[in-house]
Amino acid sequence: MSEQISIIVTNPNDEKVLAIIEELSANLYLRFGSDGKNSFSDWKYNNSKYVFAVAKIDNEIVGCGAIRPISENIGEVKRMYSKYPGKKIGQTVLAFLENKAKTIGYTDLILETRVKNQEATAFYKKQDYKVIPNYGKYIDRPEAICFGKSLK
């Protein structure tokens, strides 16, 4: 019997989701020395191009992910996290974000992760993301690896 994963769009400042965001930040800090919290420093809460979603199994929040605009047609995937490996939580969240991105007008998604984050790089490749040149603030950062996927 497989567990049912539900996805809910919510506000990243919602009290109920802070624990999963803190867990993600602590995990990143332990592994890479940076918690990624600045991802939400410019978050626009009343803009439909910004989407933050959580995954739930039963009533437990078990994962999260977000997209934000880079341009009119390009969205950036941020804050992907799965509390339990091997349960397809990340895959479910990412598929939801990709579908949501299409409905709000994005034609492409891009993202950055750390070269050292082998689990993430393997995950994105398995989801048909291709390595792209580093963009934006990641251009001169050799520890970063960037991926992109066309939604067309």
N, C-alpha and C positions, 0 to 999 in steps of 0.2 A: 504494500500500500504506500503510495507516494503522498507526501505532504503538499497541500495546496498553498501556493504562494500568491498572495494578493499584493497589488501595487497601488499606492495611494499618493496623489500629488498633495504636497503640504508645504508649509512655510519652514525653512531651515531653522528659524528661531522658535518654533513651536516647542513648548516645554517637553512634550512627549517624545520628540525626536533628538533632543540634545544629547542623550546618553549614547546613541549610535554615532553621532558626529564626534563626540569626545573619545569614544572607543577607536574610531578611525584615526583621529589625530594622535592619540597615544601610540597606536600601532605604527604609524608612519614615523613618529619621532624616535621610537625605539630602534626601528630598522634603518632609518636614513638620516636622522639628526634634524629633520624639519617636519613640522606637523601639518603643513598645507592649509592652515586656518585662513590665510590671506585670500583663499579662493572666494570667500564670501564678503570680502571687504567692500566690493563695489556692487553687491547684489541689489537688483532693482525688484522689489517685492510686488509692485503693481504693474509689471511689464510681462505680457504673456510670452515673450521670447525667453524668459528665465523660468526654468522648471526644476523643482526639487522633488524627488520621489523617494518613498521608503517602501521596502518590501516587508511584508508581515507573513508569518506562519502562525496560525491560530491567532493569538493576540499579541505575540511578541514581535517587535521590530527587529529584523534580522539582516537588513542591508539598506543601502541607499545609493543614490546617484543623482547627478544634476546635469543640466545643459544651460549654457548662457551664450549670448550672441558674441561673435567675433566680427561679423559683418551682417548685412541684411540676409544673406543666404547661407552663411557658415556659422554653425554652432560648435561650441566647445564642451566636451564631456568633462565633468569635474566630480570629485568626491565619490568615486565608485568604491563600494565596500560591501563585503559579504562576511557576516559573522561566522558562518559555518561553511567550510570548504566542501565541495562535492555535492551540494544540494541544488545546483543550478540557480542559485540566488542571483549571482552577478549576471549570468546570461539572461535571466528573466528581467532584471532591472534594465540592462542595456537594450534589450529588444523593445521594452516599453518606451525608453527614451528615444530610440530611433524612430519608432512609429509616431510618437508625439512630435518629434522634430519635423517629420514630413508634414504633419497636419498644420504646423505653425509656419511653414514656408522655408525651412532649411533644405538645401539640396546636398549639403555635405556636413559631416561631423569631423572634427579634429580633436586631438587630445595629446597630453604629455604625461609621461611617467618617467621614472628613473631607470637608467640602463640596468642598475643593480636589481631592480624589481623584476626578476625573471618570471615570477608567477603572472604578473600583470602583462608583461610583453608577450608571453605565450598565450594568455587569455585573449588579448586583442587580436593577435594573428589568427587564432582559431575562429574569431568572429568576423573574419575577412577585412580587418583593418590592415592597411599597408603602411610601411615606414615612409614618412615624408620628411622633407627638410625641416629642421627646427624653426619655429616661428616665434614672433613676438619676443617676450622676455626670455625665451629659451634659446635664441639664436646663438649666443656665444657661451652656452653652458654644456660642456661635454658630458656631464652626468645625466643630461636629459635625452630622452628619445621621444620623438613625436610620431603619431599615427594619424591616418585619415581614412575616411570611407565615404564613397558617393552613395547618396540615398535615392538617386534617380533610377 
